[in-house]
Amino acid sequence: MINSDFLAREMEAEGFAPTENQLEKFERYASMLVEWNEKINLTAITKPDEIVIKHFIDSLLLLRAFPLPESASLIDVGTGAGFPSVPAAIVRPDIRLTLMDSLNKRITFLETLTGALDIPAHCVHARAEEVGGKEEFRERYDAACARAVAHLRELSEYCLPFVKVGGVFIALKGYEIEQELSEASFAIKTLGGKVESVNKFTLPGDNKRAIVVIRKSAPTPKKYPRPSGKIKKSPLQSRV
């Protein structure tokens, strides 16, 4: 379905050296994404070259922004159709992957997908705010990631509780991130995080991406994450 030569060139341009096996897995991923998208809503992006750039290459930027340590445990919060973590796991099969989403139909897709791609993954049907305080999830992961439309302030409350002290939260955000970063600074600090880097990328077709890496420098206070309604109604921000 996708042009594997095009994918290989774009991966190489970002510093990756794709193998034939990896390219075959991306081809299978694209085909399954489009096939399943006819049954459940997974993506609005279905043109082959757009899948390559806006899903696969965009997701791989996670590894450029932060090269995960060998055998790192990674939880992808609100993963949807598996972005950004499944493409990352294709090129880094050592990653110990957990995929979390609130929609059971998407979890069914992810279980089928990771099985077909031979990617060991723990697929969890749950809302982040409902399990972020549970012992089996809380501060258990070397890294959390999210490619989501939520404000970084709220996204940090969903994701930082999963991260071990010393680990990282990697947020894939829009290119113009400065105001959002400023607005999220109080929440990030309150939740035990500290911004380590802001990485900006430009991809073909003038597609742009900012990736914020937040280091977990202290434990997240036990009262977080709060219920979803409270997170939305009373976001963590300085009252001064």
DRENLUM-734429 format. One record per residue: residue in three letters; x, y, z of N, C-alpha, C in turn. Coordinates in steps of 0.02 Angstrom, whole numbers, plus 50000, padded with zeros to 5 digits. Each point is the difference from the previous one (the first is absolute). Example, Ala and Ser with C-alpha at 12.3 -4.5 7.8 and 13.67 -1.06 7.14 Angstrom:
ALA506604971650390499555005950000500455006050000/SER499825005349964500425005950003499615005550037/
# end
This chain:
MET500414994050000499595006050000500435006350000/ILE500455000650048500455005750001500614998749956/ASN500345005349981500614999549961500594998950047/SER500244993850002500534998350048500655003749986/ASP500135001549937500605003949983499955007150028/PHE499415002949995499875006750028500094999850076/LEU499714995050032500074999450073500724999250019/ALA500374995749964500714998950016500405006549994/ARG499885003849947500365006349991499865004950057/GLU499365000450019499825004750053500274997750068/MET500014993550012500304997550062500755001550001/GLU500334998849944500725001349996500155007450010/ALA499565004449975500095007250008499975002050073/GLU499654996050040499955001450072500504996150041/GLY500454996649967500544996650035499884992750016/PHE499474997149972499854992950011500264995849942/ALA500154993750013500244995449948499514994249997/PRO499455000749964499484994850001500224993649966/THR499814994450030500124993449971499404998149957/GLU500084994949959499444997649960499424997650044/ASN500184996850055499494997650047499605005850029/GLN500345005350018499665005950027499545003249948/LEU500255000649939499595002949947499374995849986/GLU500084993450004499434995649991499495001050056/LYS500255001250061499545001150056499625006649992/PHE500345005249977499665006349988499474999349945/GLU500174996149948499524998749947499384996450027/ARG500104995150042499454996350031499595004650046/TYR500345004250037499685004850045499545004649960/ALA500255002849945499605004649959499384996549972/SER500094993949976499444996349971499464998550052/MET500224998050060499524998450053499665006450024/LEU500375005550004499715006350022499425002149954/VAL500124999749935499495002049951499414995150001/GLU500164993550004499474994950001499555000850060/TRP500295000650059499615000650061499645006750005/ASN500295005049968499715006750003499315000249966/GLU499874995249958499344999649968499474997550049/LYS500234996850055499534997350049499965004350063/ILE500575002750022500025004250060500425006249984/ASN499855005450034500355006349987500694999950032/LEU500524999249958500694999950024500395006249978/THR499875002349939500395005649974499645003349942/ALA500135006549992499755003649941500535000049945/ILE500594997450016500564999949953500044993049969/THR499834999549935499984993449967500384999849934/LYS500245005849975500394999949939500694997250015/PRO500264995649957500634996550015500585004550020/ASP500155005249962500575004350016499885004050064/GLU499365001650014499855003650062500074995450061/ILE499824993649991500114995250054500744999750016/VAL500424999749948500734999750010500255005950040/ILE499815006149979500275006050032499655001750066/LYS499345000349998499625002650057499904995050056/HIS500074993549984499954995050052500674996750015/PHE500324997149950500604996050014500615004350016/ILE500185004649955500595004250012499895004550060/ASP499415002950004499835004350057500094996250066/SER499774993850002500064996050061500734998450017/LEU500404998749949500704998350011500405005850027/LEU499745006149993500355005850028500064999450076/LEU499564996050031500054998750072500704997650017/LEU500274995549959500674997250014500565004949984/ARG499865004949957500505005249988500015004950058/ALA499415001650026499965004750056500294997050064/PHE499894993450008500254996650060500154992749984/PRO500634998349986500174992949988499904996050064/LEU499484995950001499844996250059500564995150018/PRO500134999150066500514995150020499814992949978/GLU500494995749995499884993049981499494996850047/SER499524996649971499474996350036499585004550045/ALA499935006349982499595004650039499274997949999/SER499655001150055499284999050002499665006549981/LEU499544999649951499675005949973499254999050000/ILE499635004850028499274999849996499775005749955/ASP499584998349951499735004849953499285001450021/VAL499895006050026499365001850031499535003049948/GLY499404997149994499535002249949500284998849930/THR500254994049990500394998549941499614999949935/GLY499344999150003499615000049938500184994149956/ALA500275001449941500194994749953500724997750009/GLY500305001950057500684997750015500555005149990/PHE499815006349992500505005249988500115004050064/PRO500645001250017500614998949961500384993550016/SER499764996050046500444994950029500104993849956/VAL499494998049961500084993949961500525000949945/PRO500005005649962500565001049953500685000050035/ALA500035003050059500645000050038500214992850017/ALA499504995950019500154993050018500204995849940/ILE499785002049940500214996349940500765000749990/VAL500265006050011500735001149991500394998750064/ARG499654999750057500324998550064499624994450035/PRO500094993749976499614994450028500174998450072/ASP500535003150027500184998950070499525003750048/ILE499645004949975499555003950043499454995550029/ARG499885000750064499474996250034499375004550001/LEU499534998349958499465004749982499344998550034/THR499685005350025499324999750024499595005249961/LEU499444997749971499565004349961499355000950038/MET499845006350016499405001350039499525004549961/ASP499364997949998499505004149966499324998850034/SER499575005149997499364999550034499464996649958/LEU500144998849936499504997049956500184992749986/ASN499564995450019500154992949995500104997749928/LYS499655003149952500084998249930500715001449976/ARG500295005550024500695001549981500484995050032/ILE499864997850061500424995050033499984993549961/THR499414998149975499944994049958500445000649938/PHE499985005949968500445001249943500734999450019/LEU500195002950056500705000050021500254993050016/GLU499574996050031500194993150015500114996149935/THR499565001049952500084996749935500615002549964/LEU500105006650001500575003049966500674997650029/THR500085000550065500654998150030500134992649992/GLY499474996049999500084992949986500264998849930/ALA499705003649952500204999249930500715002549987/LEU500215005150039500665002949991500534996750045/ASP499784995150040500454996550046500345004950048/ILE499585004550028500245004850050499684998250067/PRO500394997750048499714998550066499755006650031/ALA499375000250017499725006150029499434998250047/HIS499965003750055499464999350047499475005349981/CYS499424997849977499485004649978499485000850056/VAL499895006150022499585001450058499425004449982/HIS499394997550012499405004049990499865003850065/ALA500175006450001499925003950061500085007449985/ARG499725004150046500135007149999500595001550046/ALA500455004249978500615001350038499855002450070/GLU499505004450006499865002950066499704994950048/GLU499734994549973499704994950043500504994850025/VAL500564999249965500494994950021500675003050020/GLY500085006649991500645003250017500194999550073/GLY499504998850043500144999350071500084992950023/LYS499884995249955500034992950019500734997550002/GLU500134995750048500694997850012500334996849940/GLU499614996249960500314996449944500205004849943/PHE499765006250002500175004849948500405006050026/ARG499885001950060500285006450024500764999750008/GLU500335004749966500735000850003500364993349986/ARG499744996449948500284993549981500405000349935/TYR499995005749965500275000149931500615004749994/ASP500464997849959500585004249985499805006249961/ALA499474999349960499775005549959499254999349986/ALA499685005849993499315000349974500025004649940/CYS499554998749952499965004449942499275001249983/ALA499875005449965499335001549976500055004549940/ARG499594998549950499925004449942499275001950000/ALA499865005450036499305001550014499855007449993/VAL499365001649992499805007049991499895003550066/ALA500024996550056499905003250065500565004950015/HIS499845005150037500505004950022500544996450041/LEU500615002249994500554996850036499895000150076/ARG499655004950024499855000550072499594993950022/GLU499464998649963499584994250017500354993449981/LEU500345000049944500344994049978500524997750051/SER500335004850032500504998350051499684996550060/GLU499395002150017499664996950057499784992849982/TYR499834998949937499834993349979500624995449998/CYS500575002749979500584995849982500544999550053/LEU500165005450034500574999850047499914995050058/PRO499384998750024499944995050053500254993149981/PHE500044998349936500234993449978500774999550002/VAL500355005650001500725000149989500394999250065/LYS500504995749999500454999350057500385006650012/VAL500195001250062500455005650013500664998749962/GLY500225004849962500584999249958499824998449928/GLY499374998049988499774998649932499775006249965/VAL499674999149942499805005849960499294999249973/PHE499685005749990499385000549963500155003749936/ILE499834996849943500155002749934499345001949967/ALA499905006549989499375002549973500105002649929/LEU499644997149952500025002449931499455005249992/LYS500215006249986499555005750000500075004049936/GLY499575005149994500055004649943500645004050002/TYR500185002549942500665003349993500075006250044/GLU499475004150002500035006250041499804998250071/ILE500494998250040499884997150065500135004850058/GLU500305005849986500275004250054499465002350050/GLN499435002549976499495002350047499724994250040/GLU499894994349967499744994250035500484997650054/LEU500645000249984500514998150049499975004550061/SER499935006549988499965004850055499394998750043/GLU499444998649967499374998750036500024993450038/ALA500434995449978500034993350031500554999650054/SER500405005250008500594999650043499824998450073/PHE499465003050025499804998850070499794992750009/ALA499604997549953499764993050004500594995249997/ILE500465001149954500574995549992500404999650065/LYS500135005850030500385000250063499614996750057/THR499355001450004499584997150052499994992449997/LEU500014997249939499964992849990500674996550004/GLY500535003750014500664997050010500445000149938/GLY499815004049950500385000149938500415006449992/LYS500454999649951500425005849981500154999449926/VAL499865005349963500134999849928500744999349987/GLU500184994749963500704998649984500195002749932/SER499564999449952500165002549933499365001149960/VAL500055004549952499475001149951500324999249931/ASN499764995249962500314998249937499525001649943/LYS500235003649949499575001949945500244996849935/PHE499524997549961500154996549938499565002549944/THR500275000149939499615001549940500064994149953/LEU499424997649978499974994249955499755002149932/PRO500054995649950499755001749932499285002350002/GLY499845004549953499335002749997499885005350053/ASP500545002750028499965005150051499634997650062/ASN500034993550012499734997350063500505001350055/LYS499765002650055500445002050055499794996750065/ARG500504999150044499874996650063500475002750054/ALA499725001150058500415001450060499924994250048/ILE500554997850029499984994550048500325002450065/VAL499614999850053500225002350065500194994050042/VAL500615000150027500234994650044500005002850071/ILE499624996850044499935002150069500294994550045/ARG500505001850039500324995350046499614999750065/LYS499884994050024499664999150065500525000650054/SER500005005650035500525001450050499794998650072/ALA499344999150010499754998650067499354996049994/PRO499814996350052499374996249996499405004549989/THR499524997649963499375003649992499594999450064/PRO499765005750028499584999650060499424995249990/LYS499824996550053499514994549995499315002349977/LYS499835006350009499335002249980499925000949924/TYR500554999149964499965000549927500134993149969/PRO499654998349944499545004249962499325000450033/ARG499685005649991499325001050023499504997149949/PRO499364999550018499504997949950500005004649939/SER499814997249944500035003749937499625006650003/GLY499414999950029499605006150005500355005650037/LYS500344998150053500365005050040500625002549963/ILE500334995649963500595002049961499795005349949/LYS499434999049968499775004749948499725006450030/LYS499634999350056499685005850031500495004450038/SER500474996850034500485003750041500714998049983/PRO500255002049941500684998149980500525002750049/LEU500554996350006500545002150044500345006249972/GLN499915005650035500335006149979500095004550060/SER500505004249996500155004550054499425004950009/ARG499815001250063499455004650014500265007250009/VAL500655000849996500295006750010499895004249938/
# end
